[in-house]
Amino acid sequence: MFEYELHRIASAELIRLAEERRTVRQAVLARRAARRAGRDDTEGQVGENRSWFVRAA
């Protein structure tokens, strides 16, 4: 019976760890998608390199 309880505890911990990693991966992908969506924004940064003078309009 003791081995069965240890197995259940280890199994629950692995499931929790997998869910945590899945959540982190989804958050990273969502953040990346949000950054990509913001690149096409018309009200964004004018130039990539701040040392250059770029015309805004």
Secondary structure as GFF3:
##gff-version 3
##sequence-region A 1 57
A	DSSP	alpha_helix	2	39	.	.	.	ID=ss1
###
